[in-house]
Amino acid sequence: MGTANASSGGVADHTPGGTTNNVAGATSAGMASAGTNSASGGAPTTSGGGGAMATIGGGGATTNSGGVSAGGGQNSASGRVIGYFAQWGIYQRGYRVKHVADSGAAAALSVINYAFGNIVNGECVMVTRTGVGDAFADYQKSFMADESVDGAADTWDQKLKGNFNQLKKLKARYPKLKVLISLGGWTWSKGFSDAALTAESRSKVVKSCLDLYIRGNLPMLDGDPAGGPGAAAGVFDGIDIDWEYPAYAGDTGSVYRPEDSQNFTLLLAEFRRQLSAINPQLLLTIAAPAGKPQTDKLELSAIHQHLDWINIMTYDMHGAWDAPGPTNFHAPLYKSADDPDPQATGTLSVDAAVTRYLNGGVPASKLTVGIPFYGRGWTAVANTNRGLYQPANGPARGTYEAGIEDYHVLAARHAPGFHDDKAGAYWTFDGTEFWSYDDPQNIAIKTAYVQKKGLGGVMVWSLDGDTKDGELMRAVAGGMAKP
């Protein structure tokens, strides 16, 4: 729902409704990706020193020597793998919870973050209303037998149907899998600042969210029999907060205040207090910006004490919101001296974002690196330097939104692909269209980085961007399993 414009600073965001928005470069990302921005600046190496680009004719590329190494380092990471499931993906994309199992992704995942829940007038709400919520998708929609995780069709009179019931079935099939409700996102962060403003408002909003999602007390709406006290109990194992952004402008109409920085910390403390009163094992996490301006507004040394981990939205650092270009990477691992963007030399990269959080006092084991399952692209790109860092004439055509496309769509095109060893990034260029995204080889480089740094794991936005057989998730799982 909605799109965002990327601006300097490297912040990513998640947006409900088919598109993802990122800021920092924030922009709207087709919600095939988890909608987060990252700021890091790396550039691909062209011919010359420092690691050459390898050209691949179809669907993948091999990296030449030099630059980023996929080996080495002591594995002290816990190996968490978190995947966002977008509520609205069941519609145009036809991506259901069943596909998480069928693709093999469920076996690789530690946690699914279900996106999103909304806060309106100081409370978590559950309605079916455009721009506010989709209770129908959440727990009223009946799935047929061939659409269901366990092959059993829903009946009309069930107290729990929809995605929530399918997630519950998925957890029964994979007992170690946890599911969190993610609150907010780019479009639905407008209610956070008011809700976090006072001790009373914080207590109220947290209680409402826990009543709805943890205790599972769902309203019975529009004459549908689904819902009622405890109807969704056992679906969710905790809360993921995706406030975009405390004390910093987000989507159009967002409310933000200087005191959001402290109030965000207090809000997390209240969530932790009330969650622990129910069950100390319930999880509390956040989706956090990668950009320096947004990260600087967070009390990093304080917030992590209330959290199990932090998912950094390390993507959407560049995109076709800068319509004339130059083309650039949207989720580079490192900065590159070749990058013409002055921000990229210091702030726009995965490594730069991770370093900010570490320097802010967050333990490495609590940091999760975001990996996009989507790409960002330009069209009418100058046919020089294989399209990299070149002027363009606007965003490339996308299935759901201009300038953004799911990985499975891009991979099927088999456009010539190139790896940049210095930036730890991948792109394709067919002579006209430039697309930046992560292929399996680049994911291997990023997971090796996570392992070497002793970070807590990786997060992906979003699961519906992968191929039917889970090509990217296999790469994630393989990388996180390596010692």
Secondary structure, DSSP 8 states (H G I E B T S, - for coil): -------TT-B----SSSEEE--SS--EEETTS----B--------SSSS----EESSS-----SSS--S--S------EEEEEEEGGGGSSS---HHHHHHTSHHHH-SEEEEEEEEEETTEEE--EETTTEEHIIIII----GGGSTTS----TT-SS-HHHHHHHHHHHHSTT-EEEEEEETTTT-TTHHHHTSSHHHHHHHHHHHIIIIIS--B---TT-S--BTTTTTTT-SEEEEE-S-TTS--STT----TTHHHHHHHHHHHHHHHHHHH-TT-EEEEEE--SHHHHTTS-HHHHGGG-SEEEE----SS-TTSTT-----SS-SS--TT---GGGGTTSSHHHHHHHHHHTT--GGGEEEEEESEEEEESS--SSGGGTT---SSB---SSBTTEEEHHHHHTT---EEEETTTTEEEEE-SS-EEE---HHHHHHHHHHHHHHT--EEEEE-GGGS-TT-HHHHHHHHHHH--
